[in-house]
Amino acid sequence: MGYTITEKIFSAHLKGKKVKADEFVYASVDLALGNDITAPIAIDQFKKIGIGKVFNRKKVVLVPDHFIPAKDIKSAQQAKVLREFAAEQKIVHYYEVGRMGIEHALLPELGIIEPGKLIIGADSHTCTYGALSAFATGVGSTDLAAVWATGYCWFKVPKTIKFIYRGKFKKWVCGKDIILYTIGKIGVDGALYKAMEFTGQVIKSLSMDERLTMANMAIEAGGKSGIIAPDEKTFEYLKTVNAKRYKGKSGQKQFISDMKRWKSFYSDADAEYETVVEINVSDIEPQVALPHLPSNTKAVGKVKKMRVDQVVIGSCTNGRISDLRIAAKILKGKKVHPKVRCIVFPATQAIYLEALKEGLLEIFINAEAVVSTPTCGPCLGGHMGILAEGERAVATTNRNFVGRMGHKNSEVVLSSPAVAAASAITGYISHPDAV
Amino acid sequence: MKIKGKAWKFGNNINTDEIIAARYLNTFDAKELGSHCMEDINKEFPKKISKGDIIVAGKNFGCGSSREHAPIAIKGCGISCVIAESFARIFYRNAINIGLPILISQDAPRHIKEKNIIEINAIDGVINDLTQKKTYSTDKFADFMQEIVNSGGLLNWIRKKGLAKR
């Protein structure tokens, strides 16, 4: 029997020991990430271990992005804890306001995620990096502290559910619709403790941005990770984000050697899967997830007139440049409905700058949307767009739990950037064709 | 170790936003977090419970965010143990890592009623519903996990094993 890509990544972090699903392992970790909410606890725990220095200052990542720019004094204090720890430990990957972005959009664009890496993060959406063929999973703060102290983490190697996507997208359908549809099909615990491996012709044709969106939401099906095998698009992406490293003749040589290593991470034809789920995307309409679970999905056309107070376009799920391009395409020359607040937040500074250069920000502002600084703020009901009692938002984010974006009697409907932008114009949940 | 308390029932897919809303994540003080535990789905829950009470829930308890604030809040408000049909993965790790007792049982959550008095023997994993006079067994932890539980959490386990060295 062969191995899944996930089993191969674990085996590569166990000094050559080959492992299969369900085995408990103590594996070496390549990157260990925390943010301004989770890292302060990790730092507190780390100090209790009493060993002074982190295992490797180049493998620790700290991104203050959740309540940052600081929304209140307590949040400022938490950010200060990170800042001081980063300075004291000489952390290489610490990103301050002005350089930071939403962690899961930032790390891939920095070029520090690559196929075969084993990454943990004290943030549940760490699974995003599976789009770049890494095994990446969310953990809590104490786990993070333990990795900082030891360089290792314990895992149960997950079984894998293989998803095969076939068919052709209808107009406006994108990666977000497919992952919402998948979660709707298997439920919020449908992949509990499992790796979700996304395969098939449809995945091959998806852009890296859309792949990141899909892997990002694996956790919303309970998945331990979402993963996509590396292909030409992966290599092209890594070449672009690491343009400096791969410049010139010696750079080219380095790229070829790196690519050879990346290519060794794929699932064997006879790998063992727990189940295989086949999905034909040809019949799928743009999706929404109605309150209060990401699995509560419906084709947008089947939603009865539902008023919208706020539209949020951004987040680690859909705040990348291609998401902003789609939203801008729909909002161009139009106005946000007078009763709607539309908030666009590019996920990183680089995305913000690119959107600026492409004229997207001008389109948003002319449409009377507001463009915010990169932050996780509104997505988790932190700041920069909290909902009042009885209000409803359409958001390109990843969760629509009770009170997620504000008051416990407010609602969040999840959608793609296209549906969100269309809804901003009409004032109710709308198919992009409606505008 | 014996745990005894009143049961507080919750349904399926109780997520970490419901356990502790993000608006309180600018601190990790256990008492403060505890005072807001579950408030969006069961108003004044922390005031209603007595120290030592037990949460009894359905499937996928603790799904959503990785915030360790969730088990800290549960512990902080005085809950002594969570029994559920299943736990979301990160919450499960976090609870074990910080030493919040959790038990998996298929039957207990389906039969135990709110405010029943429950007694748990955490060593052999037996749940006694003293009100309904019924006994339930629980899923055993894997040996590896039991080792962490026995050590009193992850940091103690690391210390005991001498894994953090420079």
Interface residues (C-beta under 8 A of the other chain):
Chain A: F24 I37 T38 P40 I41 D44 Q45 K48 I49 I51 G52 K53 H66 F67 K71 D72 K74 S75 Q77 Q78 G121 A122 D123 S124 T126 G138 V139 G140 S141 T142 D143 A145 A146 A149 T150 Y152 W154 K156 V188 D189 L192 Y193 I219 G222 K224 L293 L380 G381 G382 R399 F401 V402 G403 R404 K408
Chain B: N13 N15 D17 E18 A21 A22 R23 L25 N26 T27 F28 D40 I41 K59 N60 C63 G64 S65 S66 R67 E68 H69 I72 S86 A88 R89 I90 R93 N94 N97 I98 A142 F144 G153 L154 L155 I158 R159 L163 A164 K165 R166
